[in-house]
Amino acid sequence: MATPAFRRVRKVIGHGAPALFLRELWNQPGAVGAIWPSSDRLARRLAACVPKSGNGLIIELGGGTGAVTKALLDHGIAAERLVVVERSPAFVRHLRRRFPAIHVLEGDARQLADLLPDGQPADAIVSGLPLRSLPTADAGAIVAQWPRVLRPGGRVIQFTYDLRGRPGPVLAGLTCRTSHLVWANLPPARVFCLEP
């Protein structure tokens, strides 16, 4: 049940994607891992790291309200190649309504290989998951899934609010190819393009 304070906030911001985001942040702050949805600029930077060519899947982890999903589609990724994995049932319902042509899976990224269709390798994984704020074992279990689903030469695009130029220990097994700062986000973020 919503508290009076939350009802007042909802009245001010309405019932759209920002309201949904704040509801989920209120209900599951550790799972959301951000204070506001990704900006268009951050979403476009993430999408720009994804190769348009290829016929493998493009997997988005943590679709949230769909800012990155929209940027991937705008970047030219075909809807039939895009698979979004989201744990929050509320975000899953929102994403399915907003993007009916894409495949949205409700599930946990720690079991990514079991969620995906058999025999369909991924060309790229775009992760909006808060790996640095997750328990180390959970973050490690998520990252361990990536080599199992990526095709040889595939890449991982991960963003973080830690602006230093290092991907962090949980990503130590991946090679950083490029890194970009995105100041036009709340808070500012760094995007890493990585390869196994």
C-alpha positions in Angstrom: 0.0 0.0 0.0 1.3 3.4 -1.0 2.2 5.8 1.9 0.6 9.3 1.9 4.0 10.8 1.0 4.3 8.5 -2.0 0.7 9.3 -3.1 1.6 13.0 -3.1 4.7 12.4 -5.2 2.7 10.3 -7.7 0.1 13.0 -8.0 2.9 15.5 -8.9 4.7 13.3 -11.5 1.7 11.5 -12.9 1.4 7.9 -14.0 3.9 7.5 -16.8 7.3 5.9 -17.0 8.9 8.2 -14.4 6.1 7.4 -11.9 6.6 3.7 -12.6 10.3 4.0 -12.1 9.8 5.8 -8.7 7.3 3.2 -7.6 9.8 0.4 -8.3 12.6 2.4 -6.7 10.5 2.9 -3.6 9.5 -0.8 -3.5 12.9 -2.4 -4.5 15.7 0.2 -4.1 18.4 -2.4 -4.2 17.0 -4.1 -7.4 16.6 -0.8 -9.3 20.1 0.5 -8.6 19.5 4.0 -10.0 17.9 7.2 -8.8 16.3 8.1 -12.1 15.8 6.3 -15.5 18.6 6.4 -18.0 18.8 9.6 -20.0 18.4 9.6 -23.8 22.0 10.6 -24.2 23.2 7.6 -22.1 20.8 5.3 -23.9 22.1 6.4 -27.3 25.7 6.0 -26.2 25.0 2.4 -25.1 23.2 1.7 -28.3 26.0 3.1 -30.4 28.4 0.4 -29.1 26.1 -2.3 -30.4 27.0 -3.6 -33.9 24.1 -3.3 -36.4 25.4 -6.1 -38.5 25.0 -9.8 -37.6 22.0 -12.0 -37.0 22.6 -13.0 -33.4 20.5 -11.8 -30.5 21.0 -8.4 -28.8 20.2 -8.9 -25.1 19.4 -6.1 -22.9 19.6 -6.8 -19.2 17.5 -4.6 -16.9 15.1 -3.0 -19.3 13.5 -0.8 -16.7 11.2 1.8 -18.4 12.6 1.2 -21.8 15.0 4.1 -22.5 17.8 1.8 -23.7 15.3 -0.5 -25.5 14.0 2.5 -27.5 17.6 3.6 -28.3 18.5 0.1 -29.5 15.5 0.1 -31.9 16.3 3.7 -33.1 19.9 2.6 -33.7 18.6 0.0 -36.2 18.5 -3.2 -34.2 15.6 -5.3 -35.6 12.9 -6.0 -33.1 13.1 -9.8 -33.7 16.8 -9.8 -32.6 16.2 -7.9 -29.4 15.5 -9.7 -26.1 15.0 -7.8 -22.9 15.5 -9.5 -19.6 13.8 -7.8 -16.6 13.2 -9.1 -13.1 10.5 -6.6 -12.0 7.0 -7.7 -13.0 5.8 -4.1 -13.2 8.6 -3.2 -15.6 8.0 -6.3 -17.7 4.3 -5.4 -18.1 5.3 -1.8 -19.0 7.9 -3.0 -21.6 5.5 -5.5 -23.2 2.9 -2.7 -23.6 5.4 -0.2 -24.9 7.3 -2.5 -27.3 4.9 -5.3 -28.4 7.2 -6.5 -31.2 10.2 -7.4 -29.0 10.6 -10.4 -26.7 10.6 -9.4 -23.1 11.5 -12.1 -20.6 10.7 -11.9 -16.9 13.6 -13.5 -15.1 16.9 -13.1 -13.3 20.1 -12.4 -15.2 21.9 -14.9 -13.0 20.0 -17.6 -15.0 20.4 -15.9 -18.4 21.6 -19.0 -20.3 18.5 -20.9 -19.1 16.1 -18.1 -20.1 17.2 -17.7 -23.7 16.1 -19.9 -26.6 18.5 -22.8 -27.2 21.1 -22.4 -30.0 20.7 -18.7 -30.5 24.0 -17.0 -29.7 24.1 -13.3 -28.9 26.1 -10.7 -30.8 25.9 -8.3 -27.8 24.7 -7.9 -24.2 23.7 -4.4 -23.1 23.7 -4.3 -19.3 22.0 -1.7 -17.2 22.4 -3.8 -14.1 24.0 -2.2 -11.1 26.9 -4.8 -10.9 29.0 -2.7 -8.4 26.1 -2.4 -5.9 25.0 -6.1 -6.1 26.4 -8.7 -3.7 29.7 -10.0 -5.2 28.3 -13.5 -5.6 25.3 -12.3 -7.5 27.3 -10.0 -9.8 29.8 -12.8 -10.4 26.9 -15.2 -11.3 25.5 -12.7 -13.8 28.9 -12.1 -15.5 29.6 -15.9 -15.6 26.5 -16.2 -17.9 27.9 -13.9 -20.5 30.5 -16.2 -22.2 27.9 -18.9 -22.3 25.5 -16.9 -24.5 27.8 -14.7 -26.5 29.0 -15.8 -29.9 32.8 -15.6 -30.5 33.7 -12.0 -31.1 30.5 -10.8 -29.3 30.6 -7.8 -26.9 29.3 -6.6 -23.6 28.2 -3.0 -23.1 28.0 -2.1 -19.4 27.5 1.3 -17.7 28.3 2.3 -14.2 28.0 5.4 -12.1 31.7 5.0 -11.0 33.3 7.5 -13.4 36.9 6.1 -13.0 38.2 4.5 -16.1 38.4 0.9 -14.8 35.6 -1.6 -15.2 36.0 -3.0 -11.7 36.9 -6.5 -10.3 33.7 -8.3 -11.3 34.5 -7.5 -15.0 38.2 -8.5 -14.6 37.9 -11.4 -17.1 36.7 -9.0 -19.9 38.9 -6.8 -22.1 37.8 -3.1 -22.2 37.9 -1.9 -25.8 36.4 1.6 -25.3 35.1 3.7 -22.5 32.9 6.9 -22.7 31.8 9.3 -20.1 28.2 10.5 -20.4 27.7 13.7 -18.3 24.1 14.2 -19.4 22.6 11.6 -17.1 21.5 11.7 -13.5 24.0 10.8 -12.1 26.7 11.0 -14.8 27.8 7.5 -16.1 30.6 5.7 -17.8 30.0 3.3 -20.6 32.3 0.4 -21.2 32.5 -1.7 -24.4 34.0 -5.0 -23.4 34.9 -8.4 -25.0 35.4 -11.8 -23.4 
